[in-house]
Amino acid sequence: MVNRKQLNPEAGPVEAFGARLRTCREERDWTQEYLGEQMGYSSQHISAMETGRKPPTLRSSVNADKVFELADTRQSFERAYREIKNGSLLEGYPEYLSLEAKAAEVRLFEVGLIPGPLQTREYAADLINSAVRRGDIKPEKADERVEYLIERQEALVRTPSPLVIAVLDESCIRRPIGSPTVMYQQLDRLIEFANQANTALHIAPFSMGSRRPFNRSVNLLTQDDRSVVSYVESQTQGYLDRELTSVLPLVRSYHQLQTDALSQAESVALIKQLRKGTP
């Protein structure tokens, strides 16, 4: 082939994405023109993606998954795109987000911090800016992280609406993040969340003690086919699990947690009481 550019997947994630796109295409003996037609792009666009001159977008990644039948797999192009966009994320998290955006039911448990889908922009920005100051995130990635969180929240606003249940350890609402105004707005956001038709909010009070089954972030997703996926996260590790034998115990523990936690009415009353102490 004339003027065929040699690709170097080790040059970076964008180059690796392009090299795999070319590999998938050539394994099927497809031309760039044919792949472009299937994905809705010109052959020049495909060439630029394969050589790393044009970074992937969410649209192109989703289209590639449809063409190559890789959606919701470990080889998903969308998963690779999200890893590129978000930089260094815990293992399994990009795939989890892809599944969350399609789930019929989302169950969240968090300790110490309000979970992402319930955060206000200001609350999230303060957390991310603190991570920048610690050197955990590069400054140029800060705004991108906030915008990505907003995209994640918007993905849960769809028809039909997913059922979203959040059980928060009491530390989540008592730990001050940002200014008093930021916390006031965040607590107000939780009350708004609880008032939605497709949501449920519970506070797991400190008084639960050892009866609280989880000591770290736990997310459970129920898909349209009623299969359940779990994502458990610590400070340094994330683990996505589809195995029924290990997911079902988490589901049972979550149901027990939800039963033992404060009712939604009691939870909202506690949040309102705390909110009185902020401007």
DACORTA-V515471 format. One record per run of one state. SS is the DSSP state (H for helix, E for strand, L for the rest). FROM is the first residue (numbers start at 1). TO is the last residue. If there is no record, write none. Layout:
SS|FROM|TO + SS|FROM|TO
This chain:
L|1|8 + H|9|11 + L|12|12 + H|13|27 + L|28|31 + H|32|39 + L|40|42 + H|43|50 + L|51|57 + H|58|68 + L|69|76 + H|77|86 + L|87|92 + H|93|100 + L|101|104 + E|105|110 + L|111|115 + H|116|118 + L|119|120 + H|121|134 + L|135|138 + H|139|155 + L|156|162 + E|163|169 + H|170|174 + L|175|179 + H|180|194 + L|195|198 + E|199|204 + L|205|205 + H|206|211 + L|212|216 + E|217|222 + L|223|227 + E|228|233 + L|234|237 + E|238|241 + L|242|243 + H|244|260 + L|261|263 + H|264|275 + L|276|279
